[in-house]
């Protein structure tokens, strides 16, 4: 073992880094799996509320929800007040529920 | 005769000093303020707005109530007097105010364990309702967003792992400190309060309770409060009110929980809201936490967070510059809505300029 370390110091270092990274990924697997949902869920929910709770116009709300991460698909069905956004390989929707309850992410 | 007349005038003076103005369906208009102090305030609050870069101070609404009358109001961007604006974390102080009405009904005491009303807290039986109100549950919560999205508890709660049941998501966190000992600002703690309220008032009354208990008595007609999928109000973030309606909450708080001749919130409840949490250490946050409200108090060896405002100033504060300031000693309530995307805006600067423009003009 110590012979391997002396003969291949860089490979050893890389191997250790890889193991540490896999350990970190395992430890954070739940948060990492959820992470790509953030941008589409955030955009769908806050756009829905901007548009149908605060009653701002569509162009303003598109700017209002803009973040540093881009989203790819966007659809807003004005008749049913249902907003669907996709980005980072995930898709999320929010829907207007009522006068008092406003908008909510669709499970 | 002369003596009698002067007595009459003294009586008249003291009467007018005690005459209180309250809003009816609309706020009554107070005297119009103009002059360089107001211009200085407007220069600060309403610089030219750039919706493409979103840089700098971006006030959506600024509204000032003095002695129960509307004396200043200005809107910008897409916001108008009719816009129920997102309040973000002002919602936390609103939930505390709703809870205050339930407290006045005698439905709970501050030292009650939260698990009594929210059984999902069975792993954290020592957390009391007072601890939650102080943001001192001891739960290992990460409030940072935007800069640490992977580890942010609040982003996960609102948008991913927790959005279906935000209180249960919070209750699933480990403990980092004994409850009631240490301050750590947590949107999770506020949503645990909202979940507890469900059993405090009962699931039948709960869906209408913010309206029946608080909004309707104050004449607030356009409140929206979004819920999670279990119907629990998102007390951390998602209440929407017009600026004029939020000011009504401010007036209620400025007058110690009284609305007209009705003591809607017990005085000791408001006193609890306004008492600094003993476990708070200097500079942990931008202002001093009380019971779900922010205080301008000098504590733990640090100066007042807003040195140019009176020490009795307290506030409800939200993300992106939302603020409801209450200054009882000046009979002032100030609502500010905004869409600040950077850190340019300073509470102290706005308060300083607002006080110069509006304070101490009527009281002798």
Interface residues (C-beta under 8 A of the other chain):
Chain A: X28 X30 X31 X32 X34 X35 X37 X38 X41 X42 X45 X49 X50 X53 X54 X55 X56 X57 X60 X63 X64 X97 X99 X100 X101 X102 X103 X104 X105 X107
Chain B: X51 X52 X77 X78 X79 X82 X83 X84 X85 X86 X149 X150 X151 X155 X156 X158 X159 X160 X161 X163 X164 X211 X223 X224 X225 X226 X227 X228 X229 X238 X240 X339
